[in-house]
Amino acid sequence: MTININRRALLTGIGSLTVSVLLPGASARAATFGAASKPDLKPENLSSYITVNADGTVTAYWGKMDMGQGTDIGCIQMVAEELDVPVEKVTLVQGDTINSVNQGGASGSTGIQQGGVAIQSAAAEARYQLVQMAAQALNVPADQLSVVNGVISAKSDASKKISYGELIGGRHFDTQLEWNKQIGNALFVSGKGKIKPVAEHKVIGTSPPRRDIAGKVMGTVDYICDIKLPGMVHGRMVLPPIAGAVPLSFDKASVADIPGVEIVHENAFLAVTAPKEWDAIKASQKLKVTWSDVKPPFPDQKAIYDHIRKAPSIKRETLPDVGNIDEAFKGAAKIVEANYEWPFQSHASMAPGCAVVDYKPEGTSTLWTSTQKPHFGRDGVANSLGLPAEKVRGIYANGPGSYGRNDSGDAAAAAAVISKKLGKPVRLQFMRHEGTGWDPKGPASVHSARAAIDKDGKVIGWHFESKGFSRLDVDSNESQPAHTLAGQLLGVPLKFNPQFGTPEESYGFANRRKGWDVIAPLLERNSPLRTSHLRDPVGPQIAFASESFVDEVAFATGRDPVAFRLDYLTDPRDKAVVQAAAEKAGWQPHTAARKQMVGDIATGQGIAYSQRSGTRVAMVAEVEVNRTSGKVWVKKFTVAHDSGLVINPHLLTMCVEGNMVQGTSRALHEEVKFDNKSVTSVDWMTYPILDMTEAPATIDVVIVNRPDVKPSGAGEPSMRPMMAAIANAIYDATGVRMRQAPFTPERLKAGFV
């Protein structure tokens, strides 16, 4: 479970040894532990990461977050491994800016591969320093000592021993680590202690259970919406009926009958508060507002893909060409072409965003938030309050989840604005229609692909292009007001960042070109169609197009999709996951859609593969398609997953399973609907997600463990290829090529002949 506790109070109460690294020329400084001698919370201080307590237990301070996947247990295992203590003796403190340095929060599947590896390195140095201390205490050379369960003993005489707890003596070391001078995901520290070789692992590779499940199941864990402070008021934003409209005036009398209502208005920002939440809700609904007369900003939804194709590019980026792509197409015997379309998608978290801010002009202001990035959330609130970051404390509280930049950051910024205006602690929560309707969206995009084929059926040219809205119209963290709805309503200068991406794979086509274009947002500010990171940012749409096209080209050249991939892939790890998935799934080679039918049910298999930041994933989807209703059921996934060294096999399997369920929902159901005024997908009826009756019957995970390769991420990579695997399976079952997501019954039936 996440522990929110004042670190100084914790350590003062139990006594500890905080271990630090000696740089060349530095000297160790031993002191009686106490508030006056406590090392500062700085990235270069190992005391910022590891504490060995008087009873021999270990507290690790992690500047990342676990959002329910169990990444924290993996991190605990890495610390326990390096310190040679049992997992149950390690406690991980996360999600509180007073206790940890900024390691980027939950971000980009970097929890283990960057955040975990950094704290593992710190733990290795802690062990090194403890062994050096024991060598002095036992008068035995350090290389003649061994450590078992936090007890250091002489290899030649087991009676010569001393525990971590006995070594403490109320002291700490206040020296420094080598730090790479980077804050966030890339932060890394090191010292003299070296991370253990894999052959010595006892904890890494095992599967201790998660610690958060019981509290969540039994309802003993407080969530962000449960936080209450003395004098706290409840807030609700008042948002326009037409995107882009601003409040010109409002009628205070319209809510005068509601007790304790206060109205906060600045520029286009409008909100109400009340001591009781229901009163705040009523006030937000009853307040009479005169809105500016604006032209509806959005095109007809049916025209969105034409809009993307025709809109001017504001940024283009291409990878360096391989070979001579233009000549390859000129000399082709056959050219295969296809276009694919991907919609806006919402986070649609299980509850709308909520945050509590207590502004203190003197002293320390506090933010309670369920964001993935409490440090960046703290920075954003500090900027909104006009305070230095060190004057604001950010505390994570369990929330509805996010997998990217959802509306929790917007809730925090709005609560900060109101708290400063009123001088009171403010709990602001969006309503369901606001959380789904106004959260930052995953971007809509179009993708075009061309392949040049020679007379022998060999691919001699490959050209793939994407065009769409930026994945960072608003940034993935909330450190700047410009990237929050409240900040934009207040009129702060915008900081638009046009970014997209290209396929990550190792196909060795002789002549290749990959590129992308980003277009301007439909509405510059205050938009319910602002775009930002959604789980595996732009990965699913890119891989949907690129891996669907791989299948199309395989069939166009008379090849089986698995054999085609194995022919052209150049990375042995990529080939291995494709082979592993196909073999485990019992892949049936085919060079055309098989259209296997039993009654009204057509069945099929589809394969897809991709890389993501070092991780390789291939999967086979098996579908059943009801030709009468057009409904698709993904009956089974077989997933081969190579993320290097595996820390916790069970949690890795669970993580992949979570990806499969959420990704299936995105593939079959999820599409943000809007009219020319605003978003109309505002609840579970208008933005449906996968329900339990539609979940896959089987998810078979094949873990490809590579102990010789550093661990890489697992939170997102298996999301990437799955939409293409489903689309390819639908084609095998029906002969209908799905080139627009989601794969709804209406779209599928439109392709039946």
VODO-156333 format. One line per 8 residues: number of its first residue (from 1); for each residue x, y, z of C-alpha. Coordinates in nm, 2 decimals, decimal comma, padded with zeros to 4 digits. Example, Ala and Ser with C-alpha at 12.3 -4.5 7.8 and 13.67 -1.06 7.14 Angstrom:
1	01,23 -00,45 00,78; 01,37 -00,11 00,71
//
This chain:
1	00,00 00,00 00,00; 00,11 00,36 -00,06; 00,23 00,52 00,26; 00,19 00,89 00,31; 00,40 00,97 00,60; 00,64 01,25 00,70; 00,98 01,11 00,64; 01,16 01,31 00,90
9	00,90 01,20 01,16; 00,93 00,84 01,05; 01,31 00,83 01,08; 01,33 01,03 01,40; 01,08 00,79 01,56; 01,26 00,46 01,48; 01,62 00,56 01,45; 01,81 00,48 01,13
17	02,12 00,46 00,93; 02,10 00,66 00,61; 02,38 00,55 00,38; 02,56 00,77 00,13; 02,82 00,72 -00,13; 03,18 00,85 -00,09; 03,31 01,03 -00,40; 03,68 01,05 -00,45
25	03,83 01,30 -00,20; 03,52 01,31 00,02; 03,52 01,19 00,38; 03,25 01,01 00,57; 03,06 01,21 00,82; 02,90 01,02 01,11; 02,66 01,21 01,33; 02,39 01,14 01,58
33	02,07 01,11 01,39; 01,83 01,40 01,44; 01,65 01,67 01,26; 01,94 01,91 01,26; 02,17 01,66 01,09; 01,93 01,51 00,85; 02,06 01,52 00,49; 01,86 01,73 00,25
41	01,63 01,56 00,00; 01,85 01,59 -00,31; 01,91 01,36 -00,60; 02,28 01,33 -00,52; 02,22 01,21 -00,16; 02,17 00,84 -00,12; 01,97 00,92 00,19; 01,71 01,03 -00,05
49	01,66 00,67 -00,16; 01,75 00,42 00,11; 01,72 00,40 00,49; 01,82 00,11 00,70; 01,63 00,12 01,02; 01,74 00,02 01,37; 01,55 -00,31 01,35; 01,72 -00,41 01,03
57	01,42 -00,33 00,81; 01,47 -00,11 00,50; 01,27 00,19 00,37; 01,31 00,28 00,01; 01,19 00,62 -00,12; 01,07 00,60 -00,48; 01,00 00,90 -00,70; 00,79 00,70 -00,93
65	00,44 00,56 -00,88; 00,26 00,23 -00,90; -00,09 00,28 -01,04; -00,22 -00,07 -00,96; 00,00 -00,29 -01,18; 00,23 -00,40 -00,89; 00,54 -00,22 -01,02; 00,61 -00,13 -00,66
73	00,66 -00,49 -00,57; 00,91 -00,53 -00,85; 01,10 -00,22 -00,72; 01,09 -00,37 -00,37; 01,24 -00,69 -00,50; 01,52 -00,50 -00,67; 01,60 -00,33 -00,34; 01,58 -00,65 -00,14
81	01,80 -00,83 -00,38; 02,08 -00,58 -00,36; 02,06 -00,55 00,02; 02,03 -00,92 00,08; 01,72 -00,88 00,30; 01,38 -01,06 00,27; 01,12 -00,88 00,06; 00,90 -00,85 00,37
89	01,16 -00,64 00,54; 01,14 -00,37 00,27; 00,89 -00,09 00,27; 00,85 00,14 -00,03; 00,74 00,50 00,02; 00,61 00,66 -00,29; 00,38 00,94 -00,41; 00,49 01,21 -00,16
97	00,71 01,49 -00,27; 00,84 01,55 00,08; 00,99 01,20 00,08; 01,12 01,13 -00,27; 01,30 01,30 -00,55; 01,13 01,34 -00,89; 01,19 01,02 -01,09; 00,91 01,10 -01,34
105	00,62 00,93 -01,17; 00,43 00,66 -01,36; 00,54 00,73 -01,72; 00,62 00,55 -02,04; 00,66 00,20 -01,89; 00,97 00,33 -01,72; 00,89 00,21 -01,36; 01,13 -00,08 -01,37
113	01,36 -00,01 -01,65; 01,46 00,34 -01,53; 01,31 00,41 -01,18; 01,36 00,06 -01,05; 01,71 00,03 -01,19; 01,81 00,37 -01,03; 01,69 00,27 -00,68; 01,85 -00,07 -00,73
121	02,18 00,10 -00,79; 02,13 00,30 -00,48; 02,06 -00,01 -00,28; 02,37 -00,17 -00,41; 02,57 00,12 -00,28; 02,40 00,10 00,06; 02,50 -00,27 00,08; 02,86 -00,17 -00,01
129	02,88 00,09 00,26; 02,73 -00,14 00,52; 02,98 -00,41 00,44; 03,26 -00,16 00,48; 03,13 -00,06 00,82; 03,11 -00,43 00,92; 03,46 -00,49 00,81; 03,58 -00,22 01,05
137	03,35 -00,35 01,33; 03,45 -00,71 01,29; 03,81 -00,64 01,19; 03,77 -00,87 00,89; 03,85 -00,76 00,53; 03,54 -00,67 00,33; 03,60 -00,93 00,07; 03,60 -01,20 00,34
145	03,24 -01,11 00,45; 02,91 -01,23 00,33; 02,55 -01,10 00,38; 02,25 -01,32 00,45; 01,91 -01,17 00,55; 02,07 -00,84 00,66; 02,34 -01,01 00,88; 02,70 -00,96 00,78
153	02,94 -01,24 00,88; 03,29 -01,36 00,82; 03,31 -01,64 00,56; 03,57 -01,82 00,77; 03,41 -01,78 01,11; 03,03 -01,75 01,12; 03,04 -01,65 01,48; 03,19 -01,32 01,37
161	02,87 -01,14 01,26; 02,68 -00,82 01,29; 02,34 -00,72 01,17; 02,24 -00,41 00,98; 02,05 -00,30 01,29; 02,35 -00,34 01,52; 02,56 -00,13 01,28; 02,33 00,17 01,30
169	02,43 00,31 01,63; 02,20 00,62 01,56; 02,43 00,74 01,28; 02,40 00,81 00,92; 02,65 00,89 00,64; 02,60 01,23 00,47; 02,79 01,19 00,14; 02,70 01,19 -00,22
177	02,62 00,97 -00,51; 02,72 01,02 -00,87; 02,41 01,17 -01,03; 02,35 01,22 -01,40; 02,20 01,56 -01,34; 01,86 01,46 -01,49; 01,53 01,49 -01,32; 01,24 01,27 -01,41
185	01,24 00,93 -01,59; 01,61 00,95 -01,69; 01,74 01,02 -01,34; 02,01 00,77 -01,24; 02,26 00,75 -00,96; 02,55 00,52 -00,89; 02,84 00,47 -00,65; 03,11 00,21 -00,57
193	02,86 -00,07 -00,50; 02,79 -00,27 -00,81; 02,45 -00,43 -00,90; 02,47 -00,81 -00,85; 02,52 -01,04 -01,15; 02,21 -01,23 -01,24; 02,36 -01,56 -01,13; 02,35 -01,45 -00,77
201	01,98 -01,35 -00,77; 01,76 -01,49 -00,51; 01,47 -01,25 -00,51; 01,46 -01,12 -00,86; 01,27 -01,37 -01,08; 01,03 -01,48 -00,80; 00,67 -01,36 -00,76; 00,60 -01,23 -00,41
209	00,24 -01,10 -00,39; 00,12 -00,75 -00,41; 00,04 -00,56 -00,09; -00,25 -00,34 -00,21; -00,51 -00,59 -00,30; -00,66 -00,66 00,04; -00,72 -00,30 00,13; -00,88 -00,23 -00,20
217	-01,10 -00,54 -00,19; -01,20 -00,48 00,18; -01,26 -00,11 00,13; -01,01 -00,01 00,39; -00,81 00,22 00,17; -00,89 00,59 00,13; -00,93 00,72 -00,22; -00,87 01,07 -00,34
225	-01,25 01,14 -00,32; -01,24 01,05 00,05; -01,00 01,32 00,17; -01,16 01,58 00,40; -01,00 01,88 00,57; -01,13 02,12 00,83; -01,30 02,41 00,66; -01,29 02,24 00,33
233	-01,54 02,34 00,06; -01,64 02,15 -00,25; -01,59 02,29 -00,59; -01,74 02,24 -00,94; -01,63 02,40 -01,26; -01,89 02,56 -01,49; -01,80 02,47 -01,84; -01,95 02,62 -02,17
241	-02,22 02,45 -02,38; -02,02 02,54 -02,69; -01,65 02,48 -02,68; -01,46 02,81 -02,69; -01,74 03,02 -02,54; -01,65 03,23 -02,23; -01,87 03,36 -01,95; -01,96 03,72 -02,00
249	-02,17 03,75 -01,69; -02,36 03,54 -01,44; -02,65 03,59 -01,21; -02,56 03,54 -00,84; -02,93 03,55 -00,75; -02,99 03,22 -00,94; -02,80 03,03 -00,67; -02,87 03,26 -00,37
257	-03,10 02,99 -00,22; -02,82 02,74 -00,19; -02,63 02,77 00,15; -02,28 02,89 00,15; -02,23 02,92 -00,23; -01,93 03,12 -00,35; -01,85 03,19 -00,71; -01,50 03,22 -00,85
265	-01,46 03,40 -01,19; -01,15 03,51 -01,36; -01,12 03,55 -01,74; -01,29 03,24 -01,88; -01,25 03,04 -01,56; -01,58 03,00 -01,37; -01,65 02,78 -01,07; -01,87 02,75 -00,77
273	-01,81 02,61 -00,42; -02,02 02,52 -00,12; -01,96 02,35 00,22; -02,16 02,05 00,10; -02,08 01,87 -00,22; -02,44 01,83 -00,33; -02,49 02,20 -00,29; -02,19 02,27 -00,51
281	-02,34 02,03 -00,77; -02,67 02,21 -00,76; -02,51 02,55 -00,78; -02,31 02,45 -01,09; -02,63 02,34 -01,26; -02,85 02,63 -01,15; -02,61 02,92 -01,20; -02,74 03,13 -01,49
289	-02,45 03,23 -01,72; -02,44 03,45 -02,02; -02,19 03,30 -02,26; -02,01 03,47 -02,55; -02,15 03,41 -02,89; -01,90 03,19 -03,07; -01,91 03,00 -03,39; -01,92 02,62 -03,32
297	-01,56 02,52 -03,37; -01,57 02,16 -03,48; -01,63 01,99 -03,82; -01,89 01,72 -03,86; -01,75 01,41 -03,70; -01,79 01,21 -04,03; -01,55 01,46 -04,19; -01,28 01,44 -03,93
305	-01,05 01,22 -04,14; -01,09 01,43 -04,45; -01,01 01,73 -04,23; -00,69 01,56 -04,11; -00,58 01,48 -04,47; -00,65 01,83 -04,60; -00,52 02,04 -04,31; -00,18 02,19 -04,35
313	00,10 02,03 -04,16; 00,25 02,25 -03,88; 00,54 02,01 -03,82; 00,68 01,72 -04,02; 00,94 01,47 -03,92; 01,09 01,18 -04,12; 01,35 00,92 -04,04; 01,65 00,91 -04,27
321	01,56 00,72 -04,58; 01,71 00,37 -04,63; 01,81 00,31 -04,99; 01,64 00,49 -05,28; 01,27 00,47 -05,21; 01,16 00,67 -05,51; 01,35 00,45 -05,76; 01,21 00,14 -05,59
329	00,86 00,25 -05,67; 00,94 00,35 -06,02; 01,08 00,00 -06,09; 00,81 -00,19 -05,91; 00,61 -00,47 -06,09; 00,33 -00,42 -05,84; 00,24 -00,15 -05,58; 00,02 -00,22 -05,28
337	-00,15 00,07 -05,10; -00,38 00,12 -04,81; -00,51 00,39 -04,58; -00,61 00,35 -04,21; -00,81 00,58 -03,97; -00,80 00,61 -03,59; -01,05 00,81 -03,37; -01,01 01,03 -03,07
345	-01,03 00,82 -02,76; -01,10 00,92 -02,40; -00,93 00,79 -02,08; -01,29 00,73 -01,95; -01,14 00,66 -01,61; -01,37 00,47 -01,37; -01,44 00,80 -01,19; -01,38 01,16 -01,29
353	-01,08 01,35 -01,18; -01,06 01,48 -00,82; -00,80 01,68 -00,62; -00,77 01,87 -00,29; -00,56 02,18 -00,26; -00,50 02,37 00,07; -00,33 02,70 -00,01; -00,12 02,85 00,26
361	00,03 03,19 00,17; 00,27 03,14 00,46; 00,40 02,79 00,52; 00,35 02,49 00,30; 00,05 02,45 00,07; -00,06 02,09 00,00; -00,19 01,91 -00,30; -00,37 01,57 -00,27
369	-00,39 01,41 -00,62; -00,44 01,08 -00,80; -00,22 01,19 -01,08; 00,05 00,95 -01,21; 00,31 01,22 -01,15; 00,28 01,38 -00,80; 00,60 01,57 -00,84; 00,50 01,74 -01,16
377	00,15 01,79 -01,03; 00,31 01,97 -00,73; 00,51 02,18 -00,97; 00,20 02,27 -01,16; 00,00 02,37 -00,85; 00,30 02,57 -00,73; 00,30 02,76 -01,06; -00,08 02,81 -01,04
385	-00,04 02,95 -00,68; 00,26 03,16 -00,76; 00,48 02,98 -00,51; 00,82 02,81 -00,54; 00,79 02,43 -00,57; 00,95 02,38 -00,23; 00,65 02,56 -00,07; 00,41 02,30 -00,20
393	00,38 01,94 -00,10; 00,22 01,69 -00,34; 00,07 01,37 -00,20; -00,06 01,08 -00,41; -00,40 00,93 -00,31; -00,55 00,63 -00,47; -00,78 00,72 -00,76; -00,96 00,57 -01,06
401	-00,65 00,51 -01,26; -00,54 00,69 -01,58; -00,27 00,53 -01,80; -00,16 00,87 -01,93; -00,27 01,23 -01,89; -00,63 01,22 -01,78; -00,84 01,48 -01,61; -00,68 01,45 -01,26
409	-00,42 01,72 -01,35; -00,70 01,95 -01,46; -00,88 01,89 -01,13; -00,56 01,98 -00,93; -00,51 02,31 -01,12; -00,87 02,42 -01,08; -00,87 02,34 -00,71; -00,55 02,54 -00,67
417	-00,70 02,85 -00,85; -01,01 02,83 -00,62; -00,82 02,77 -00,30; -00,60 03,07 -00,36; -00,90 03,29 -00,44; -01,10 03,18 -00,13; -00,82 03,11 00,11; -00,98 02,78 00,20
425	-00,90 02,41 00,13; -01,09 02,31 -00,18; -01,19 01,96 -00,30; -01,28 01,98 -00,67; -01,42 01,68 -00,86; -01,56 01,67 -01,21; -01,89 01,52 -01,29; -01,90 01,21 -01,51
433	-02,00 01,41 -01,82; -01,71 01,64 -01,76; -01,45 01,38 -01,68; -01,53 01,19 -02,00; -01,62 01,48 -02,21; -01,34 01,72 -02,12; -01,04 01,50 -02,04; -00,74 01,52 -02,27
441	-00,80 01,28 -02,55; -00,58 01,03 -02,74; -00,53 01,19 -03,09; -00,72 01,10 -03,40; -00,50 01,02 -03,70; -00,48 00,88 -04,05; -00,21 00,66 -04,19; -00,10 00,57 -04,54
449	00,12 00,28 -04,65; 00,27 00,18 -04,98; 00,48 -00,12 -05,07; 00,67 -00,18 -05,40; 00,69 -00,55 -05,51; 00,92 -00,68 -05,78; 00,84 -00,95 -06,04; 00,95 -01,22 -05,80
457	00,71 -01,11 -05,52; 00,99 -00,95 -05,31; 00,93 -00,63 -05,13; 01,17 -00,37 -05,26; 01,01 -00,05 -05,12; 00,82 00,04 -04,81; 00,67 00,38 -04,74; 00,47 00,46 -04,42
465	00,32 00,80 -04,32; 00,11 00,92 -04,03; -00,08 01,24 -04,00; -00,29 01,36 -03,71; -00,33 01,57 -03,40; -00,03 01,60 -03,17; 00,01 01,35 -02,89; 00,12 01,65 -02,68
473	-00,12 01,93 -02,76; -00,11 01,95 -02,38; 00,19 01,79 -02,21; 00,18 01,45 -02,04; 00,26 01,61 -01,70; 00,09 01,89 -01,53; 00,39 02,10 -01,44; 00,28 02,41 -01,64
481	-00,06 02,58 -01,61; -00,07 02,61 -02,00; -00,12 02,23 -02,01; -00,43 02,24 -01,78; -00,78 02,33 -01,86; -00,78 02,59 -01,57; -00,47 02,75 -01,70; -00,60 02,78 -02,05
489	-00,92 02,93 -01,92; -00,72 03,18 -01,73; -00,55 03,29 -02,05; -00,19 03,18 -01,98; 00,03 03,17 -02,29; 00,01 02,83 -02,46; 00,30 02,59 -02,51; 00,19 02,37 -02,80
497	00,42 02,08 -02,87; 00,36 01,90 -03,21; 00,47 01,54 -03,18; 00,37 01,21 -03,32; 00,58 00,89 -03,40; 00,68 00,62 -03,64; 00,66 00,23 -03,63; 00,92 00,06 -03,41
505	01,02 -00,26 -03,58; 01,31 -00,43 -03,76; 01,18 -00,52 -04,10; 01,48 -00,51 -04,34; 01,31 -00,38 -04,65; 01,58 -00,26 -04,88; 01,43 00,08 -04,94; 01,23 00,25 -04,67
513	01,08 00,58 -04,57; 00,89 00,66 -04,25; 00,75 01,00 -04,15; 00,47 01,19 -03,98; 00,29 01,52 -03,99; 00,10 01,70 -03,71; -00,18 01,94 -03,77; -00,31 02,22 -03,56
521	-00,58 02,14 -03,29; -00,94 02,20 -03,39; -00,96 02,47 -03,11; -00,65 02,64 -02,98; -00,75 02,66 -02,61; -01,02 02,55 -02,37; -01,10 02,25 -02,59; -01,27 01,92 -02,49
529	-01,07 01,77 -02,78; -00,73 01,87 -02,64; -00,49 01,58 -02,71; -00,23 01,42 -02,49; -00,09 01,08 -02,38; -00,32 00,78 -02,36; -00,18 00,44 -02,28; 00,11 00,38 -02,52
537	00,08 00,72 -02,68; 00,01 00,69 -03,06; 00,15 00,34 -03,05; -00,18 00,15 -03,11; -00,29 00,35 -03,41; 00,05 00,34 -03,57; 00,09 -00,04 -03,52; -00,27 -00,09 -03,62
545	-00,19 00,06 -03,96; 00,16 -00,07 -04,01; 00,09 -00,43 -03,89; -00,24 -00,45 -04,08; -00,05 -00,34 -04,39; 00,22 -00,61 -04,33; -00,06 -00,87 -04,35; -00,20 -00,71 -04,66
553	00,14 -00,72 -04,83; 00,20 -01,08 -04,72; -00,12 -01,19 -04,89; -00,06 -00,98 -05,19; 00,27 -01,16 -05,24; 00,12 -01,50 -05,17; 00,28 -01,55 -04,83; 00,17 -01,66 -04,49
561	00,17 -01,37 -04,25; 00,40 -01,54 -04,00; 00,64 -01,67 -04,26; 00,65 -01,32 -04,42; 00,74 -01,15 -04,10; 01,01 -01,41 -04,03; 01,16 -01,35 -04,37; 01,19 -00,97 -04,33
569	01,26 -00,92 -03,96; 01,63 -00,86 -03,89; 01,64 -00,86 -03,51; 01,67 -01,21 -03,36; 01,47 -01,11 -03,05; 01,19 -00,99 -03,28; 01,19 -01,32 -03,47; 01,19 -01,51 -03,15
577	00,87 -01,35 -03,02; 00,69 -01,41 -03,35; 00,79 -01,77 -03,35; 00,70 -01,82 -02,98; 00,35 -01,67 -03,02; 00,28 -01,86 -03,34; 00,40 -02,19 -03,20; 00,21 -02,15 -02,87
585	-00,11 -02,05 -03,05; -00,10 -02,34 -03,29; -00,08 -02,10 -03,59; -00,23 -02,24 -03,90; -00,04 -02,11 -04,21; -00,25 -01,95 -04,48; -00,21 -01,72 -04,77; -00,56 -01,59 -04,80
593	-00,86 -01,53 -04,57; -00,99 -01,88 -04,47; -01,35 -01,77 -04,37; -01,41 -02,07 -04,15; -01,78 -02,09 -04,07; -01,99 -02,28 -03,83; -02,35 -02,16 -03,86; -02,34 -01,78 -03,84
601	-02,00 -01,78 -03,66; -01,68 -01,72 -03,85; -01,35 -01,78 -03,68; -01,00 -01,66 -03,76; -00,65 -01,60 -03,64; -00,44 -01,29 -03,68; -00,08 -01,20 -03,58; 00,10 -00,88 -03,52
609	00,42 -00,77 -03,36; 00,60 -00,46 -03,25; 00,88 -00,31 -03,04; 00,84 -00,05 -02,77; 01,14 00,11 -02,60; 01,34 -00,21 -02,61; 01,05 -00,45 -02,54; 00,94 -00,69 -02,81
617	00,59 -00,83 -02,83; 00,41 -01,06 -03,07; 00,06 -01,19 -03,04; -00,20 -01,41 -03,20; -00,56 -01,31 -03,17; -00,84 -01,56 -03,22; -01,18 -01,42 -03,30; -01,54 -01,52 -03,34
625	-01,75 -01,30 -03,57; -02,12 -01,33 -03,58; -02,21 -01,26 -03,94; -02,57 -01,18 -03,85; -02,50 -00,92 -03,58; -02,15 -00,81 -03,69; -02,03 -00,85 -03,33; -01,67 -00,95 -03,27
633	-01,56 -01,16 -02,97; -01,18 -01,19 -02,92; -01,19 -01,54 -02,78; -00,82 -01,58 -02,71; -00,49 -01,40 -02,71; -00,15 -01,57 -02,72; 00,12 -01,32 -02,63; 00,49 -01,36 -02,64
641	00,66 -01,09 -02,44; 01,03 -01,01 -02,42; 01,12 -00,73 -02,18; 01,47 -00,85 -02,10; 01,53 -00,97 -01,74; 01,21 -01,05 -01,57; 01,17 -00,92 -01,21; 00,84 -01,08 -01,12
649	00,68 -01,33 -01,36; 00,34 -01,32 -01,21; 00,30 -00,95 -01,21; 00,43 -00,93 -01,57; 00,17 -01,18 -01,68; -00,10 -00,98 -01,50; 00,02 -00,66 -01,66; -00,01 -00,82 -02,01
657	-00,36 -00,94 -01,93; -00,46 -00,59 -01,83; -00,33 -00,46 -02,16; -00,53 -00,72 -02,35; -00,86 -00,63 -02,18; -00,82 -00,26 -02,21; -00,68 -00,28 -02,57; -00,97 -00,50 -02,68
665	-01,21 -00,23 -02,55; -01,02 00,04 -02,75; -01,03 -00,18 -03,06; -01,40 -00,28 -03,05; -01,58 00,01 -02,88; -01,40 00,33 -02,80; -01,45 00,63 -03,02; -01,51 00,99 -02,89
673	-01,82 01,13 -03,06; -01,87 01,50 -03,10; -02,09 01,75 -03,29; -01,99 02,09 -03,40; -02,04 02,24 -03,05; -01,87 01,99 -02,82; -01,80 01,63 -02,73; -02,11 01,42 -02,70
681	-01,94 01,11 -02,56; -02,00 01,19 -02,19; -02,09 00,86 -02,01; -02,09 00,48 -02,04; -02,38 00,48 -02,28; -02,23 00,73 -02,52; -01,87 00,61 -02,47; -01,91 00,23 -02,41
689	-01,63 00,01 -02,30; -01,57 -00,36 -02,29; -01,79 -00,54 -02,03; -01,71 -00,87 -01,86; -01,92 -01,08 -02,10; -01,70 -00,96 -02,38; -01,36 -01,02 -02,22; -01,14 -01,29 -02,38
697	-01,19 -01,64 -02,25; -00,81 -01,71 -02,25; -00,50 -01,49 -02,24; -00,20 -01,71 -02,28; 00,12 -01,53 -02,20; 00,46 -01,66 -02,30; 00,73 -01,49 -02,11; 01,06 -01,47 -02,30
705	01,31 -01,41 -02,01; 01,65 -01,27 -02,11; 01,87 -01,25 -01,80; 02,15 -01,11 -02,00; 01,94 -00,80 -02,11; 01,85 -00,52 -01,87; 01,48 -00,51 -01,79; 01,26 -00,29 -02,01
713	00,90 -00,18 -01,98; 00,58 -00,39 -01,97; 00,31 -00,14 -01,89; 00,24 -00,05 -02,25; 00,42 -00,26 -02,51; 00,16 -00,54 -02,54; -00,11 -00,27 -02,60; 00,07 -00,17 -02,92
721	00,02 -00,46 -03,17; -00,30 -00,60 -03,04; -00,54 -00,38 -03,25; -00,37 -00,51 -03,57; -00,38 -00,87 -03,44; -00,76 -00,84 -03,40; -00,81 -00,67 -03,73; -00,60 -00,94 -03,91
729	-00,80 -01,21 -03,73; -01,12 -01,05 -03,85; -00,99 -01,05 -04,20; -00,90 -01,42 -04,17; -01,25 -01,49 -04,04; -01,46 -01,28 -04,28; -01,24 -01,15 -04,57; -01,33 -00,80 -04,45
737	-01,03 -00,57 -04,40; -01,09 -00,33 -04,12; -00,91 -00,01 -04,19; -01,10 00,22 -03,95; -01,12 00,17 -03,57; -01,31 00,08 -03,37; -01,42 -00,24 -03,53; -01,80 -00,19 -03,47
745	-02,07 -00,42 -03,59; -02,19 -00,15 -03,83; -01,85 -00,11 -03,99; -01,80 -00,48 -04,02; -02,14 -00,56 -04,17; -02,08 -00,28 -04,42; -01,80 -00,49 -04,56; -01,99 -00,81 -04,59
753	-02,08 -00,92 -04,95
//
